[in-house]
Amino acid sequence: MEPLVVAGATTVVIGREVLEAPSLLGTANPPLVAVIASPAVAAIADRVVQGLGERPVGRIAVPDGEAAKTLETVDATVRALNALAMTRDGLIIAVGGGSTTDLAGFVAATYLRGVQVHYVVTTLVGAVDAAIGGKTGVNVGAKNLVGAFRHPARVVIDLGVLEGLPPALLRDGAAEALKAGFVGDPELVALYERDGLAADLGTVVRRALTVKADVVGRDFTETGERAILNYGHTVGHAVEIVAGISHGEAVAVGMVAAAEASRLVTGFSDRRRHDAVIARLGLEVSAPPVDAARVESMMSLDKKRDRSGLRMVLLEAIGRPRVTGVDAATVRSALAAVGIRRQQ
């Protein structure tokens, strides 16, 4: 496949057997490469190190999953880079899913005020969303409350790695890919509607990334249109933290809630089809038992809020999103649609 270029800053390589130096490095010629990875992807990190050949490489281990996204891990990673004598002309390669790339991107944005970073993506969530667009962050009281914008110069997506993922991780990523379809590509929605998780991964990744690349190219720092890429995330982030479920599972629940809010506010008429596609992917359309007050409290920290209150990404139709304020009654109805209700 031809590489994609996102916002004129990131080259995305999608293919098979691409974990070797030309794909990993592109035109970069760093004196030192630091490979950041968690134990869960150590075998893939080994392949990356092997693919770099004789180039000097240091390895830094970070925790798996969201446990990596803490200020303590940032501190440990920065100290490890310093111990390697990493300089500004060096290169960080993050190997992993969205949590690892979020952490490594934040470190790359802040260590020595900026070091080049490449991502080797090992999850579908990372491939279709988290690794692209330059948003990085760690969790401090709320998800991604501290972060920075830092485009990776290169993102490498090996389809063979993605095809080997267990079904639960494929479902997680499918939720984010479907989100891209809901806000910008009705044909991607139709693909999942027809084929479910059997949909061709190369097609899914390229279509989802094209939606994100188009939006990010127009609004890199999320001052306006880019907020549409957070469809399902206002409720989703809150449920993810309170219930402790995976990001994709939470986004699926958040999209169902957002579709109900859309029905009430915009007159969105495709909610039944919307929810059926989510269920087709094996994702839950209702939340696990959670404390409604805690969910509402976490929602109040959403980054889209402004002086007027909470704002959500809603749908006027599939492929036609809009960001708008929502009142308390709409929020309660949206939460009730996924089984989250305050006890009387």
Buried (B, 14 or more C-beta within 10 A) or exposed (E): BEBBEBBEBBBBBBBEEBBBBEBBBBEBEBEBBBBBBBEBBEEBBBBBBEBBEEBEBBBBBBBBBBEBBBEEBBEBBBEBBEEBEBEEEBBBBBBBBBBBBBBBBBBBBBBBEEBBBBBBBBBBBBBBBBBBBBBBBBBEEBBBEBBBBBBBBBBBBBBEBBEEBEEEBBBBBBBBBBBBBBBBBBEBBEBBBEEBBEBEBBEBBBBBBBBBBBBBBEBBEBEEBBBBBBBBBBBBBBBBBBBEBBBBBBBBBBBBBBBBBBBBBBEBEBBEEBBEBBEBBBBBBEBBEBEBEBBBEBBEBBBBBEEEEBBBBBBBBBBBBBBBBBEEEBBBBBBBBBBBEEEE
